[in-house]
């Protein structure tokens, strides 16, 4: 009887480990806040999908570089416009043509907007 109990315990621990590792892997895939899709209202350019993973992992940005100095943490609060980018607001803070490609340059629209 003890052998069955031991075997059941080992199997239960193994299954629990798999569940924990799976949860950790799933959480790891979502860097920062995951992807955020912004609809380009009044434009035929298509939506912009902001990748936290790209900016944090590849570009080495810290969360505090953008939050809460440039972007507030409340969904829908940012009213982004092309004019605001040209003034160095929102994405234009870094995407100024110096630190990163320009968010105001018409030639670079397709780098963010995907139809």
C-alpha positions in Angstrom: 0.0 0.0 0.0 2.9 2.4 0.8 4.4 1.8 -2.6 1.2 2.9 -4.4 1.0 6.0 -2.2 4.6 6.8 -2.9 4.1 6.3 -6.6 1.0 8.6 -6.6 3.0 11.2 -4.7 5.8 11.2 -7.2 3.4 11.4 -10.2 1.5 14.3 -8.5 4.7 16.2 -7.8 5.8 15.6 -11.5 2.5 16.9 -12.8 2.7 19.9 -10.5 6.2 20.7 -11.7 5.0 20.6 -15.3 2.1 23.0 -14.5 4.4 25.5 -12.7 7.0 25.4 -15.6 4.2 25.9 -18.2 2.8 28.9 -16.3 6.3 30.3 -15.9 7.0 29.9 -19.7 3.6 31.5 -20.6 4.4 34.5 -18.3 7.9 34.8 -19.8 6.5 35.1 -23.3 4.6 38.3 -22.4 7.4 40.9 -21.9 6.1 44.1 -20.3 2.5 44.4 -21.1 2.5 42.3 -24.2 1.5 43.8 -27.6 -0.8 46.8 -27.7 -2.8 47.5 -30.8 -3.6 51.2 -31.6 -6.2 51.9 -34.3 -5.3 54.7 -36.6 -8.6 56.6 -36.6 -9.3 58.8 -39.6 -6.4 57.3 -41.5 -6.0 54.6 -44.1 -2.5 53.7 -42.9 -3.7 50.7 -40.8 -3.3 50.0 -37.1 0.0 50.1 -35.1 0.9 47.2 -32.9 3.3 48.3 -30.2 5.6 45.5 -29.1 6.8 45.7 -25.5 9.1 42.8 -26.3 10.9 44.6 -29.1 11.3 47.8 -27.1 12.4 46.1 -23.8 14.4 43.1 -25.0 15.9 44.3 -28.3 16.1 48.0 -27.8 17.0 47.8 -24.0 14.3 50.3 -22.9 13.3 50.2 -19.3 9.6 50.4 -18.3 10.3 53.7 -16.5 11.7 55.2 -19.8 8.1 55.5 -21.0 5.8 54.9 -18.0 4.6 57.2 -16.6 6.6 60.1 -18.1 5.5 59.7 -21.7 2.6 57.2 -21.4 0.2 57.0 -18.5 -0.9 53.5 -17.4 -4.6 54.1 -18.2 -5.9 52.5 -21.4 -7.2 55.0 -23.9 -5.7 58.0 -22.2 -3.1 58.8 -24.9 -4.6 60.8 -27.7 -1.8 60.3 -30.3 -1.7 62.3 -33.5 0.9 62.8 -36.2 1.2 66.4 -35.0 2.0 65.3 -31.5 4.8 63.0 -32.8 6.3 65.9 -34.7 6.3 67.9 -31.4 8.2 65.1 -29.7 5.3 63.7 -27.8 4.4 60.0 -27.3 6.3 57.8 -29.7 8.0 61.0 -31.1 9.9 61.3 -27.8 12.3 58.7 -29.0 11.3 58.3 -32.6 12.7 61.7 -33.6 15.1 60.6 -36.3 18.1 60.7 -34.0 17.5 58.2 -31.1 15.3 56.0 -33.3 13.7 56.3 -36.8 11.4 59.3 -37.1 7.7 58.8 -36.3 6.9 62.0 -38.2 8.7 61.1 -41.5 6.2 59.9 -44.1 8.7 57.5 -45.5 8.7 55.6 -42.2 5.0 55.2 -41.7 5.0 51.6 -42.9 7.5 50.6 -40.1 4.7 50.9 -37.6 1.4 51.0 -39.5 0.5 47.6 -40.9 -2.5 47.1 -43.2 
